Amino acid sequence: MSTYDTLRHLADSWGLVMMGIIFLVLVGWTFLRGVADGHQRAALSIFEQEDEIDG
């Protein structure tokens, strides 16, 4: 078996598993209670009034 075939088999099997795990971790991280405050601040930041600088 060539190196290419070995690496392709590895990417087809374990690469897919790793991408799935990373996806689930990133999606799960957004629902943690500790980061909810930061998400709320980011969502409302566009409504904050900035002080105008007179130049």
Beta strands, then each sheet from edge to edge (+ up, - down):
end
